[in-house]
Amino acid sequence: MTPDQPDKSVYMTIAEFSAQVEVAEALFSRYWKLCERHIGHALPQHPKAG
């Protein structure tokens, strides 16, 4: 941070912060389930021998 930049601080209540945490956790859970469902396409394939 430098003095010539505007302050981008965000102020919120604990309840607002808790709600944002819940949203973030839900999004990560959905992302992780998607990764697990398609893990076979995400892993590098080994060259076939022979």
Jmol script that loads the backbone (N, CA, C; Angstrom):
load data "model"
ATOM      1  N   MET A   1       0.832  -1.173   0.000  1.00  0.00           N
ATOM      2  CA  MET A   1       0.000   0.000   0.000  1.00  0.00           C
ATOM      3  C   MET A   1       0.883   1.244   0.000  1.00  0.00           C
ATOM      4  N   THR A   2       0.466   2.210  -0.753  1.00  0.00           N
ATOM      5  CA  THR A   2       1.174   3.484  -0.771  1.00  0.00           C
ATOM      6  C   THR A   2       0.200   4.581  -0.367  1.00  0.00           C
ATOM      7  N   PRO A   3       0.713   5.691   0.155  1.00  0.00           N
ATOM      8  CA  PRO A   3      -0.154   6.764   0.630  1.00  0.00           C
ATOM      9  C   PRO A   3      -1.036   7.374  -0.458  1.00  0.00           C
ATOM     10  N   ASP A   4      -0.633   7.296  -1.726  1.00  0.00           N
ATOM     11  CA  ASP A   4      -1.418   7.932  -2.781  1.00  0.00           C
ATOM     12  C   ASP A   4      -2.571   7.062  -3.293  1.00  0.00           C
ATOM     13  N   GLN A   5      -2.691   5.826  -2.788  1.00  0.00           N
ATOM     14  CA  GLN A   5      -3.792   4.957  -3.196  1.00  0.00           C
ATOM     15  C   GLN A   5      -4.975   5.145  -2.249  1.00  0.00           C
ATOM     16  N   PRO A   6      -6.187   5.077  -2.784  1.00  0.00           N
ATOM     17  CA  PRO A   6      -7.360   5.200  -1.901  1.00  0.00           C
ATOM     18  C   PRO A   6      -7.483   3.977  -0.997  1.00  0.00           C
ATOM     19  N   ASP A   7      -8.055   4.185   0.165  1.00  0.00           N
ATOM     20  CA  ASP A   7      -8.272   3.098   1.122  1.00  0.00           C
ATOM     21  C   ASP A   7      -9.436   2.238   0.629  1.00  0.00           C
ATOM     22  N   LYS A   8      -9.183   0.960   0.403  1.00  0.00           N
ATOM     23  CA  LYS A   8     -10.215   0.047  -0.101  1.00  0.00           C
ATOM     24  C   LYS A   8     -10.722  -0.877   1.007  1.00  0.00           C
ATOM     25  N   SER A   9     -10.569  -0.445   2.245  1.00  0.00           N
ATOM     26  CA  SER A   9     -11.022  -1.259   3.365  1.00  0.00           C
ATOM     27  C   SER A   9     -12.529  -1.457   3.317  1.00  0.00           C
ATOM     28  N   VAL A  10     -12.946  -2.610   3.788  1.00  0.00           N
ATOM     29  CA  VAL A  10     -14.364  -2.939   3.850  1.00  0.00           C
ATOM     30  C   VAL A  10     -14.703  -3.186   5.312  1.00  0.00           C
ATOM     31  N   TYR A  11     -15.758  -2.570   5.770  1.00  0.00           N
ATOM     32  CA  TYR A  11     -16.211  -2.756   7.142  1.00  0.00           C
ATOM     33  C   TYR A  11     -17.512  -3.524   7.124  1.00  0.00           C
ATOM     34  N   MET A  12     -17.616  -4.525   8.016  1.00  0.00           N
ATOM     35  CA  MET A  12     -18.833  -5.323   8.095  1.00  0.00           C
ATOM     36  C   MET A  12     -18.995  -5.840   9.514  1.00  0.00           C
ATOM     37  N   THR A  13     -20.199  -6.251   9.806  1.00  0.00           N
ATOM     38  CA  THR A  13     -20.470  -6.838  11.114  1.00  0.00           C
ATOM     39  C   THR A  13     -20.004  -8.294  11.110  1.00  0.00           C
ATOM     40  N   ILE A  14     -19.945  -8.873  12.296  1.00  0.00           N
ATOM     41  CA  ILE A  14     -19.591 -10.294  12.390  1.00  0.00           C
ATOM     42  C   ILE A  14     -20.624 -11.140  11.642  1.00  0.00           C
ATOM     43  N   ALA A  15     -21.889 -10.764  11.720  1.00  0.00           N
ATOM     44  CA  ALA A  15     -22.943 -11.512  11.018  1.00  0.00           C
ATOM     45  C   ALA A  15     -22.742 -11.449   9.506  1.00  0.00           C
ATOM     46  N   GLU A  16     -22.392 -10.281   8.981  1.00  0.00           N
ATOM     47  CA  GLU A  16     -22.132 -10.140   7.541  1.00  0.00           C
ATOM     48  C   GLU A  16     -20.918 -10.967   7.135  1.00  0.00           C
ATOM     49  N   PHE A  17     -19.876 -10.940   7.967  1.00  0.00           N
ATOM     50  CA  PHE A  17     -18.678 -11.721   7.687  1.00  0.00           C
ATOM     51  C   PHE A  17     -19.004 -13.209   7.704  1.00  0.00           C
ATOM     52  N   SER A  18     -19.796 -13.641   8.679  1.00  0.00           N
ATOM     53  CA  SER A  18     -20.187 -15.038   8.778  1.00  0.00           C
ATOM     54  C   SER A  18     -20.965 -15.481   7.536  1.00  0.00           C
ATOM     55  N   ALA A  19     -21.839 -14.619   7.050  1.00  0.00           N
ATOM     56  CA  ALA A  19     -22.604 -14.936   5.844  1.00  0.00           C
ATOM     57  C   ALA A  19     -21.676 -15.087   4.646  1.00  0.00           C
ATOM     58  N   GLN A  20     -20.672 -14.234   4.540  1.00  0.00           N
ATOM     59  CA  GLN A  20     -19.723 -14.346   3.424  1.00  0.00           C
ATOM     60  C   GLN A  20     -18.902 -15.624   3.532  1.00  0.00           C
ATOM     61  N   VAL A  21     -18.533 -16.009   4.745  1.00  0.00           N
ATOM     62  CA  VAL A  21     -17.798 -17.256   4.949  1.00  0.00           C
ATOM     63  C   VAL A  21     -18.649 -18.445   4.506  1.00  0.00           C
ATOM     64  N   GLU A  22     -19.937 -18.441   4.865  1.00  0.00           N
ATOM     65  CA  GLU A  22     -20.833 -19.523   4.456  1.00  0.00           C
ATOM     66  C   GLU A  22     -20.914 -19.626   2.936  1.00  0.00           C
ATOM     67  N   VAL A  23     -21.008 -18.503   2.261  1.00  0.00           N
ATOM     68  CA  VAL A  23     -21.065 -18.501   0.794  1.00  0.00           C
ATOM     69  C   VAL A  23     -19.765 -19.057   0.215  1.00  0.00           C
ATOM     70  N   ALA A  24     -18.640 -18.617   0.760  1.00  0.00           N
ATOM     71  CA  ALA A  24     -17.339 -19.086   0.263  1.00  0.00           C
ATOM     72  C   ALA A  24     -17.192 -20.591   0.473  1.00  0.00           C
ATOM     73  N   GLU A  25     -17.609 -21.083   1.630  1.00  0.00           N
ATOM     74  CA  GLU A  25     -17.521 -22.516   1.897  1.00  0.00           C
ATOM     75  C   GLU A  25     -18.429 -23.313   0.960  1.00  0.00           C
ATOM     76  N   ALA A  26     -19.612 -22.807   0.692  1.00  0.00           N
ATOM     77  CA  ALA A  26     -20.528 -23.490  -0.217  1.00  0.00           C
ATOM     78  C   ALA A  26     -19.961 -23.530  -1.632  1.00  0.00           C
ATOM     79  N   LEU A  27     -19.381 -22.425  -2.074  1.00  0.00           N
ATOM     80  CA  LEU A  27     -18.785 -22.393  -3.415  1.00  0.00           C
ATOM     81  C   LEU A  27     -17.622 -23.368  -3.523  1.00  0.00           C
ATOM     82  N   PHE A  28     -16.772 -23.408  -2.487  1.00  0.00           N
ATOM     83  CA  PHE A  28     -15.647 -24.323  -2.523  1.00  0.00           C
ATOM     84  C   PHE A  28     -16.138 -25.768  -2.535  1.00  0.00           C
ATOM     85  N   SER A  29     -17.181 -26.055  -1.764  1.00  0.00           N
ATOM     86  CA  SER A  29     -17.733 -27.406  -1.731  1.00  0.00           C
ATOM     87  C   SER A  29     -18.233 -27.824  -3.107  1.00  0.00           C
ATOM     88  N   ARG A  30     -18.943 -26.930  -3.775  1.00  0.00           N
ATOM     89  CA  ARG A  30     -19.435 -27.230  -5.132  1.00  0.00           C
ATOM     90  C   ARG A  30     -18.264 -27.427  -6.099  1.00  0.00           C
ATOM     91  N   TYR A  31     -17.238 -26.586  -5.985  1.00  0.00           N
ATOM     92  CA  TYR A  31     -16.055 -26.703  -6.840  1.00  0.00           C
ATOM     93  C   TYR A  31     -15.368 -28.049  -6.601  1.00  0.00           C
ATOM     94  N   TRP A  32     -15.202 -28.426  -5.327  1.00  0.00           N
ATOM     95  CA  TRP A  32     -14.512 -29.669  -5.000  1.00  0.00           C
ATOM     96  C   TRP A  32     -15.283 -30.876  -5.529  1.00  0.00           C
ATOM     97  N   LYS A  33     -16.615 -30.863  -5.401  1.00  0.00           N
ATOM     98  CA  LYS A  33     -17.422 -31.963  -5.932  1.00  0.00           C
ATOM     99  C   LYS A  33     -17.275 -32.063  -7.446  1.00  0.00           C
ATOM    100  N   LEU A  34     -17.209 -30.933  -8.114  1.00  0.00           N
ATOM    101  CA  LEU A  34     -17.015 -30.921  -9.565  1.00  0.00           C
ATOM    102  C   LEU A  34     -15.651 -31.507  -9.918  1.00  0.00           C
ATOM    103  N   CYS A  35     -14.622 -31.130  -9.162  1.00  0.00           N
ATOM    104  CA  CYS A  35     -13.276 -31.681  -9.408  1.00  0.00           C
ATOM    105  C   CYS A  35     -13.264 -33.184  -9.216  1.00  0.00           C
ATOM    106  N   GLU A  36     -13.896 -33.660  -8.138  1.00  0.00           N
ATOM    107  CA  GLU A  36     -13.917 -35.098  -7.876  1.00  0.00           C
ATOM    108  C   GLU A  36     -14.664 -35.855  -8.977  1.00  0.00           C
ATOM    109  N   ARG A  37     -15.734 -35.265  -9.483  1.00  0.00           N
ATOM    110  CA  ARG A  37     -16.527 -35.927 -10.519  1.00  0.00           C
ATOM    111  C   ARG A  37     -15.729 -36.072 -11.811  1.00  0.00           C
ATOM    112  N   HIS A  38     -14.868 -35.125 -12.106  1.00  0.00           N
ATOM    113  CA  HIS A  38     -14.145 -35.121 -13.377  1.00  0.00           C
ATOM    114  C   HIS A  38     -12.641 -35.344 -13.207  1.00  0.00           C
ATOM    115  N   ILE A  39     -12.245 -35.973 -12.101  1.00  0.00           N
ATOM    116  CA  ILE A  39     -10.820 -36.167 -11.821  1.00  0.00           C
ATOM    117  C   ILE A  39     -10.127 -36.987 -12.914  1.00  0.00           C
ATOM    118  N   GLY A  40     -10.830 -37.905 -13.509  1.00  0.00           N
ATOM    119  CA  GLY A  40     -10.222 -38.739 -14.556  1.00  0.00           C
ATOM    120  C   GLY A  40      -9.798 -37.931 -15.777  1.00  0.00           C
ATOM    121  N   HIS A  41     -10.469 -36.842 -16.028  1.00  0.00           N
ATOM    122  CA  HIS A  41     -10.110 -35.994 -17.167  1.00  0.00           C
ATOM    123  C   HIS A  41      -9.018 -35.005 -16.811  1.00  0.00           C
ATOM    124  N   ALA A  42      -8.800 -34.793 -15.518  1.00  0.00           N
ATOM    125  CA  ALA A  42      -7.833 -33.798 -15.079  1.00  0.00           C
ATOM    126  C   ALA A  42      -6.434 -34.385 -14.905  1.00  0.00           C
ATOM    127  N   LEU A  43      -6.338 -35.676 -14.696  1.00  0.00           N
ATOM    128  CA  LEU A  43      -5.038 -36.292 -14.473  1.00  0.00           C
ATOM    129  C   LEU A  43      -4.310 -36.530 -15.781  1.00  0.00           C
ATOM    130  N   PRO A  44      -3.009 -36.325 -15.801  1.00  0.00           N
ATOM    131  CA  PRO A  44      -2.251 -36.573 -17.034  1.00  0.00           C
ATOM    132  C   PRO A  44      -2.277 -38.063 -17.376  1.00  0.00           C
ATOM    133  N   GLN A  45      -2.354 -38.355 -18.635  1.00  0.00           N
ATOM    134  CA  GLN A  45      -2.388 -39.741 -19.102  1.00  0.00           C
ATOM    135  C   GLN A  45      -0.964 -40.236 -19.312  1.00  0.00           C
ATOM    136  N   HIS A  46      -0.733 -41.462 -18.891  1.00  0.00           N
ATOM    137  CA  HIS A  46       0.576 -42.083 -19.113  1.00  0.00           C
ATOM    138  C   HIS A  46       0.604 -42.679 -20.505  1.00  0.00           C
ATOM    139  N   PRO A  47       1.732 -42.550 -21.181  1.00  0.00           N
ATOM    140  CA  PRO A  47       1.819 -43.169 -22.518  1.00  0.00           C
ATOM    141  C   PRO A  47       1.687 -44.687 -22.407  1.00  0.00           C
ATOM    142  N   LYS A  48       1.002 -45.276 -23.360  1.00  0.00           N
ATOM    143  CA  LYS A  48       0.815 -46.725 -23.348  1.00  0.00           C
ATOM    144  C   LYS A  48       2.103 -47.418 -23.769  1.00  0.00           C
ATOM    145  N   ALA A  49       2.429 -48.467 -23.062  1.00  0.00           N
ATOM    146  CA  ALA A  49       3.647 -49.238 -23.382  1.00  0.00           C
ATOM    147  C   ALA A  49       3.385 -50.115 -24.605  1.00  0.00           C
ATOM    148  N   GLY A  50       4.412 -50.237 -25.401  1.00  0.00           N
ATOM    149  CA  GLY A  50       4.377 -51.198 -26.462  1.00  0.00           C
ATOM    150  C   GLY A  50       3.824 -50.772 -27.711  1.00  0.00           C
TER     151      GLY A  50
END
end "model"
wireframe off; spacefill off
backbone 0.3
color backbone group
